Each structure stands twice: as structure tokens, then as C-alpha cells.
């Protein structure tokens, strides 16, 4: 079983959910990788589930990148996409026990509509008439090289003039992670070396953008956006065990105190060490 999303299985990487998703209370255990993957998608509720012993295999094989029981990748709440839970992606009231990591919010800086790093011709659903796949290096329109070259946040560029910088991305945004119980006993998770191999982490992060050469998202632009500009919030959770937190990029692993004080995450949450 791959996850708890009603009336659909989780997609292969690169394939979007075309409709909003509703979670069904269930128990998911012993998956090689994440129990729930939600990728280039919109608007969901994942609530009242129990996640146990997930992502041990994927986590041990991918040190440096936290493999969570729930993996959110280029997905979030967007009110421009109608339907259930429009405008929000909520992860709430779940029980996490001895998974490799907990909830991972990720947005690749190099992945956007028409990027060579996007493995399909799918594009965003917010305004398909304006933001669509354009694989041409010379033709304007859509989300191609001509319209994205030199684009900046909040500015209209290209032909026709539009905010291609913001419009051509799937964003990890408006994600709320609240009311969950995160429990970790390190000895119960094989090969778990905590932050040395990204075990026992929750995360909000991206990477340093480099590709393609004409991408307007190079550098840490997306890492800053996902952490400070896209309304992603952990709150009112409880933690038991040696948890740490990845923030901004893979070098930014901090403890619970810094996660709360410096980065303003997990307000009203509580943590107890073993």
C-alpha cells in the first residue's frame, strides 16, 4: 500500500495529480520508501493516519536527503485550482512511529514547466491557457526559454506579458503540518544514524539552482521562497525522541530549539528527548 489518498494511487515521479485529494484514515507500515508521496499536485488533506516503520530502505540508501513517511514534492495549496481543500494542503492529526523521517517538504529549484529537469510535458493547472509546456528555445508563449529568460518574481515579462517566474512553477506552498505525533526510538530503526544520514528529520528545503543555463531560479531563490515566502508551517505537534530539522538546504540541520526560535516553526509544539 502506497498511501492514504482517496480514490487514487500515488503517481509515478513526474506524473501529476489532476484533482485535489482527500486522505482516508488508515495505517501504513513497512514501505521501502515514503508511505505517501504527493508530487506536482494541488490541494489535499492527509489526516488521521498511522505511519509505522516506513522509508527504512530508501532512507539508508540516500544519506543527506531525508526520506519521510510523507514526502511532499512541488505540491501545495492553490485556490486557483478548484475542488476539495482548494487553497490548502493539510497534514494533521497523524501518528508517526519509527519511520526513517517524518514529513518532508521539498521543492526542486531546477524543476518547472518546460525545464529539461521536468521528466514530462505536464504543466501547471493554475492557468493552462497562459502557462503551458513550450519546449522551443526560440518561440515565445507558455513557459519556454524565451519567456522565462530574465524573469523575476512578481514582474511581467515575455509574450504575452505575464508573471512567468511565478506562474511556471509547481510550488510547495500553503502546507500546514499540525496536531501530529512524531515518535522515534533510534534503536528501532536499522542503520539510523540521525542527522549523519538524515534519519529522524522533518524538513522544509530546496537546493542551489543551477540548471538549465537560462533558468531564472538559480542560486538559493527557491530555498528562500519555500522557507520564508510560501506559507509553509509546522505547529502544535508533539515530538518524542532525537528529532532534528532540515531547513532551507541540505546543510541546514538544526535542533528543536533553533527550529522554533530562529525559524519560527512548531509554535506551541512540544518535544521530549529519550
C-alpha positions in Angstrom: 0.0 0.0 0.0 1.5 3.3 -1.1 -0.5 5.8 0.9 -3.8 7.2 2.1 -5.1 9.3 -0.7 -8.7 8.6 -1.6 -9.7 7.2 -5.0 -6.2 7.2 -6.5 -2.8 5.7 -6.0 0.2 7.8 -5.7 1.7 8.8 -9.1 5.0 7.8 -10.6 7.6 10.5 -10.3 6.9 13.3 -12.8 3.1 12.5 -13.1 0.7 15.0 -11.5 -2.5 14.5 -9.6 -5.0 16.2 -11.8 -7.6 16.6 -9.0 -7.4 17.5 -5.3 -7.1 14.6 -2.9 -8.7 13.6 0.3 -7.0 11.4 2.8 -8.7 8.3 4.3 -7.8 7.3 7.9 -5.7 4.2 7.6 -2.4 2.6 8.8 0.6 2.3 6.5 3.6 0.4 7.5 6.8 -1.1 6.2 7.1 0.7 2.9 10.6 0.7 1.3 10.1 4.4 0.7 7.6 7.0 1.8 4.1 5.9 2.6 2.6 8.9 0.9 4.2 10.8 -2.0 2.4 13.8 -3.3 4.2 15.4 -6.3 3.5 18.3 -8.7 0.0 18.4 -7.3 -2.5 20.6 -5.5 -4.8 20.8 -2.5 -5.1 17.8 -0.2 -5.8 16.7 3.3 -3.8 13.9 4.8 -5.3 13.3 8.2 -5.9 10.7 11.0 -3.4 8.1 9.7 -0.9 5.9 11.4 2.6 5.6 9.8 5.0 3.0 11.2 8.4 1.7 10.0 8.3 3.4 6.6 11.2 4.5 4.3 13.9 2.4 6.0 15.3 1.2 2.7 15.1 4.4 0.8 16.5 6.4 3.8 19.5 4.2 4.4 20.3 4.3 0.7 20.1 8.1 0.3 22.1 9.8 3.2 21.9 13.5 3.1 18.3 13.7 1.8 15.6 12.9 4.4 13.2 10.1 3.3 10.0 10.8 5.2 6.9 8.8 5.8 5.2 11.7 3.9 7.0 13.3 1.0 5.6 16.5 -0.5 7.4 17.5 -3.7 6.4 20.6 -5.7 2.9 20.4 -4.3 0.8 22.7 -2.2 -2.4 24.6 -1.7 -3.6 26.8 -4.5 -7.0 28.4 -4.6 -6.8 28.9 -8.4 -7.3 25.1 -8.7 -10.9 24.4 -7.6 -12.2 21.4 -5.7 -11.8 19.8 -2.3 -9.4 21.6 0.1 -8.8 24.3 -2.5 -6.1 26.6 -1.3 -4.6 24.3 1.3 -2.6 21.2 1.8 -3.0 20.0 5.4 -1.2 17.2 7.1 -2.8 16.8 10.5 -3.6 14.5 13.4 -1.4 11.7 12.2 0.7 9.3 14.3 4.3 8.7 13.1 6.3 5.9 14.8 9.8 4.8 13.9 9.8 5.9 10.3 13.1 6.9 8.8 12.0 10.5 8.9 8.7 12.3 9.3 7.2 15.0 6.9 9.5 16.3 4.1 8.5 19.4 2.2 10.8 19.7 -0.9 10.8 21.9 -4.0 13.5 21.4 -6.6 14.9 24.7 -7.8 15.6 23.2 -11.2 12.1 21.7 -11.8 9.5 23.8 -13.5 7.2 23.6 -16.6 9.4 23.2 -19.7 12.6 22.6 -17.8 14.7 19.7 -19.0 14.7 18.6 -15.4 10.9 18.0 -15.6 10.6 14.5 -16.9 7.3 15.1 -18.8 5.4 17.7 -20.8 2.9 18.3 -17.9 2.5 21.9 -16.9 0.8 23.8 -14.1 -3.0 23.8 -13.7 -3.5 27.4 -12.5 -4.0 29.0 -15.9 -3.3 26.4 -18.7 -4.1 29.0 -21.4 -1.2 31.2 -20.3 1.2 28.8 -18.6 1.8 25.7 -20.7 4.6 23.5 -21.9 6.9 25.1 -24.6 9.9 23.1 -25.5 11.2 25.6 -28.0 14.3 27.6 -27.5 13.1 30.3 -29.9 9.3 30.5 -29.9 7.5 32.7 -27.3 4.5 31.6 -25.4 3.8 29.4 -22.4 6.7 28.5 -20.1 9.5 28.3 -22.6 13.0 29.6 -22.7 12.1 32.9 -24.4 9.6 33.9 -21.7 11.5 32.7 -18.7 14.9 34.1 -19.6 15.4 37.1 -17.3 12.1 36.7 -15.5 11.9 38.0 -11.9 9.4 37.5 -9.1 6.2 39.5 -9.4 7.1 41.0 -12.8 5.5 40.6 -16.2 7.8 39.5 -18.9 7.6 37.7 -22.3 4.9 37.5 -24.9 2.1 37.9 -24.0 3.3 39.8 -20.9 2.7 37.7 -17.7 4.4 36.7 -14.5 6.1 33.6 -15.9 8.5 33.5 -13.0 5.7 32.6 -10.5 3.3 31.1 -13.0 5.5 28.3 -14.4 6.4 26.6 -11.1 4.7 23.9 -9.1 5.2 25.3 -5.6 5.4 23.6 -2.2 3.2 26.3 -0.6 0.4 26.7 1.9 1.3 23.4 3.6 0.3 23.1 7.2 1.6 20.3 9.4 -0.2 20.4 12.7 -1.5 18.2 15.5 0.7 15.2 14.6 2.6 12.9 17.0 6.2 12.2 15.9 7.8 9.3 17.8 11.3 7.9 17.2 13.3 5.3 19.0 16.7 5.3 17.2 17.5 1.7 18.1 14.2 0.5 16.4 15.3 1.9 13.0 18.1 -0.1 11.3 21.1 1.9 10.2 19.6 5.1 11.6 22.5 7.5 12.5 20.3 10.5 13.0 21.5 13.7 11.2 24.6 11.8 10.0 22.4 10.1 7.4 19.3 12.2 7.6 17.3 9.9 9.9 14.8 11.4 12.3 14.2 14.6 10.5 11.4 16.8 9.4 12.2 19.2 6.6 11.4 22.3 4.5 14.1 22.8 1.9 15.3 23.1 -1.6 18.8 23.1 -3.3 21.0 25.6 -5.0 19.5 26.1 -8.5 21.9 25.6 -11.4 20.0 24.2 -14.5 19.2 24.9 -17.2 21.5 27.9 -18.0 18.5 30.1 -18.8 16.6 29.2 -15.6 15.6 32.3 -13.6 15.6 30.1 -10.4 19.3 29.8 -10.0 21.1 30.1 -6.6 19.1 29.8 -3.4 16.0 31.7 -4.7 13.7 28.7 -4.3 15.2 27.7 -1.0 14.4 31.2 0.4 10.9 31.1 -1.1 9.9 27.7 0.3 11.1 28.5 3.8 10.1 32.2 4.1 7.7 33.2 1.3 5.3 30.3 0.6 3.3 29.9 3.9 4.6 26.5 5.0 4.2 25.9 8.7 4.6 23.2 11.3 2.6 23.8 14.5 1.1 22.1 17.5 2.9 18.9 17.0 4.4 16.6 19.6 7.9 15.0 19.3 9.3 12.1 21.2 12.9 11.1 20.5 16.0 12.6 19.0 14.4 14.6 16.2 16.2 17.2 14.1 15.1 19.6 11.3 16.4 20.4 7.8 15.7 24.0 6.8 16.5 25.9 3.6 19.0 23.5 2.1 20.7 20.2 3.0 23.4 21.9 5.1 20.9 23.5 7.4 20.1 20.8 10.0 19.2 22.2 13.4 17.7 21.1 16.7 14.2 21.7 18.0 15.2 24.9 19.9 16.7 26.6 16.8 13.9 25.3 14.6 11.4 27.1 16.8 13.4 30.2 17.8 15.3 31.1 14.6 12.9 29.7 12.0 9.6 30.3 13.8 8.4 26.7 13.2 6.4 24.4 15.5 4.8 27.1 17.7 3.0 25.6 20.6 4.7 22.2 19.9 6.4 20.1 22.5 9.4 17.9 22.4 10.8 15.3 24.8 14.2 13.5 24.3 14.6 9.8 25.1 
